[in-house]
Amino acid sequence: MTTPFRTLVRERRSYRSFLPEPLDDVTLHETLADASWAPSNCNTQPWEVHIVSGAARDRLVAALLEAEETSPPNPDFSFDAAAYTGALGDRRHAQGAAYHEALGVERKDYKKRRSVSVQNLHFFGAPHAAFLFLPQVGDSVRVASDVGMFAQTFLLALAARGLAGVPQTTLGMFADTVRRELGISAESKLLFGISFGRPDTSAAAYRYRSTREPVETLVRMHTQ
Ligand SMILES: Cc1cc2nc3c(=O)[nH]c(=O)nc-3n(C[C@H](O)[C@H](O)[C@H](O)COP(=O)(O)O)c2cc1C
């Protein structure tokens, strides 16, 4: 693991196509051990991480696809795309347009767009998915930010090994289904999931690369 930080942080990206072979147990354990060094409020480490692989993964994919066909979403935390307005809305639209273009999907081809979107619930073909739960503490914002710290550390730990993951709010859309399938209590709330494994570098999705605003746009310096 000698990748310089600058390269690592820029090479990490949300891959949306994976090879089916699972990671070996040692790699999986070491990557999670690295992620556990994420900071958290008062070192409470409130993340509750559930990972599915093998038959448990396949069962959960089937259950999520069935839920998507038969019931309305029931996320523990709302996600309203329309609430992203102004610059945030512009960036959201630009991201969707660039991704669909990389896949060769026309903007108005709603059928294809839907099948691209459903790939979320197939974990984009990844052999593993992590589901990040949190305990109920106050209004949840502090614990959710801790879980975000864990998630990014995990994603970087994967990238450092030439592996990849994609964080997915979509995997939190059927929270009751995930809880039921994994035997998790209703008190644990699902923030999002991360599909992960070895990226399939031959896939069309691999060509897509997101952009970033310049620091000057995102950060305001106060000096006096
Ligand atoms: C909390 C969170 C939730 C996300 N949810 C999804 C999702 O449901 N589906 C998806 O394809 N990408 C999802 N993404 C990935 C973002 O689209 C991606 O991080 C962003 O476009 C920047 O691209 P990059 O990760 O390749 O740098 C999510 C990212 C984060 C941090």
The ligand as an SDF file (V2000), in Angstrom:
LIG
                    3D

 31 33  0  0  0  0  0  0  0  0999 V2000
  -24.0860    8.9780    0.4220 C   0  0  0  0  0  0  0  0  0  0  0  0
  -23.9760    8.6950   -1.0550 C   0  0  0  0  0  0  0  0  0  0  0  0
  -25.0270    8.0830   -1.7200 C   0  0  0  0  0  0  0  0  0  0  0  0
  -24.9350    7.7730   -3.0790 C   0  0  0  0  0  0  0  0  0  0  0  0
  -25.9580    7.0860   -3.6870 N   0  0  0  0  0  0  0  0  0  0  0  0
  -25.7910    6.6190   -4.9490 C   0  0  0  0  0  0  0  0  0  0  0  0
  -26.7570    5.7480   -5.5260 C   0  0  0  0  0  0  0  0  0  0  0  0
  -27.7840    5.4130   -4.9310 O   0  0  0  0  0  0  0  0  0  0  0  0
  -26.5080    5.2460   -6.7620 N   0  0  0  0  0  0  0  0  0  0  0  0
  -25.3720    5.5830   -7.4730 C   0  0  0  0  0  0  0  0  0  0  0  0
  -25.2050    5.0910   -8.5920 O   0  0  0  0  0  0  0  0  0  0  0  0
  -24.4440    6.4240   -6.9470 N   0  0  0  0  0  0  0  0  0  0  0  0
  -24.6110    6.9320   -5.7010 C   0  0  0  0  0  0  0  0  0  0  0  0
  -23.6470    7.7280   -5.1300 N   0  0  0  0  0  0  0  0  0  0  0  0
  -22.4040    8.0090   -5.8660 C   0  0  0  0  0  0  0  0  0  0  0  0
  -22.3220    9.4680   -6.3300 C   0  0  0  0  0  0  0  0  0  0  0  0
  -23.0930    9.6390   -7.4910 O   0  0  0  0  0  0  0  0  0  0  0  0
  -20.8430    9.7870   -6.5810 C   0  0  0  0  0  0  0  0  0  0  0  0
  -20.1360    9.7130   -5.3640 O   0  0  0  0  0  0  0  0  0  0  0  0
  -20.6420   11.1730   -7.1760 C   0  0  0  0  0  0  0  0  0  0  0  0
  -21.2530   11.2780   -8.4410 O   0  0  0  0  0  0  0  0  0  0  0  0
  -19.1460   11.5100   -7.3150 C   0  0  0  0  0  0  0  0  0  0  0  0
  -18.5180   10.5340   -8.1180 O   0  0  0  0  0  0  0  0  0  0  0  0
  -17.2900    9.6520   -7.5970 P   0  0  0  0  0  0  0  0  0  0  0  0
  -17.7300    8.9290   -6.3550 O   0  0  0  0  0  0  0  0  0  0  0  0
  -17.0240    8.6980   -8.7380 O   0  0  0  0  0  0  0  0  0  0  0  0
  -16.1560   10.5730   -7.3200 O   0  0  0  0  0  0  0  0  0  0  0  0
  -23.7620    8.1200   -3.7880 C   0  0  0  0  0  0  0  0  0  0  0  0
  -22.7170    8.7750   -3.1210 C   0  0  0  0  0  0  0  0  0  0  0  0
  -22.8220    9.0650   -1.7770 C   0  0  0  0  0  0  0  0  0  0  0  0
  -21.6640    9.7370   -1.0790 C   0  0  0  0  0  0  0  0  0  0  0  0
  1  2  1  0
  2  3  1  0
  2 30  2  0
  3  4  2  0
  4  5  1  0
  4 28  1  0
  5  6  2  0
  6  7  1  0
  6 13  1  0
  7  8  2  0
  7  9  1  0
  9 10  1  0
 10 11  2  0
 10 12  1  0
 12 13  2  0
 13 14  1  0
 14 15  1  0
 14 28  1  0
 15 16  1  0
 16 17  1  0
 16 18  1  0
 18 19  1  0
 18 20  1  0
 20 21  1  0
 20 22  1  0
 22 23  1  0
 23 24  1  0
 24 25  2  0
 24 26  1  0
 24 27  1  0
 28 29  2  0
 29 30  1  0
 30 31  1  0
M  END
$$$$
